[in-house]
């Protein structure tokens, strides 16, 4: 009787292995990533975060200090704020407010922690990547051209 039970178990296990092998698992096809679309999506998500008061606890956003999405210079108290301009090429650098050399992602986190009183984003948090992608993509707004200048060209 024991031999019969053992034989039945062996047959059952063997049939399960056979069925598992016969039913080849279908893997989803991996689409090739479109780098331009991926970056554009990251920038758009970063822009949304830049305007999101939920990033901090003060009700302010990154845009509170860096007006018009960082495209124009401004004044915050006695501090001059420059428009973002090729930030990806400007960092790492000495950052006066923190009194040390920082990368752009560290500066973004500094701003989240200090002015808007939020929690720092982990270095591998996609939100930090998206915010940095947005900030690095911003170029200053061009001053409006006067009608006479436009006609002269």
Beta strands, then each sheet from edge to edge (+ up, - down):
strand 1: 74-76
strand 2: 79-81
strand 3: 93-95
strand 4: 100-102
sheet 1: 1+ 2-
sheet 2: 3+ 4-
end
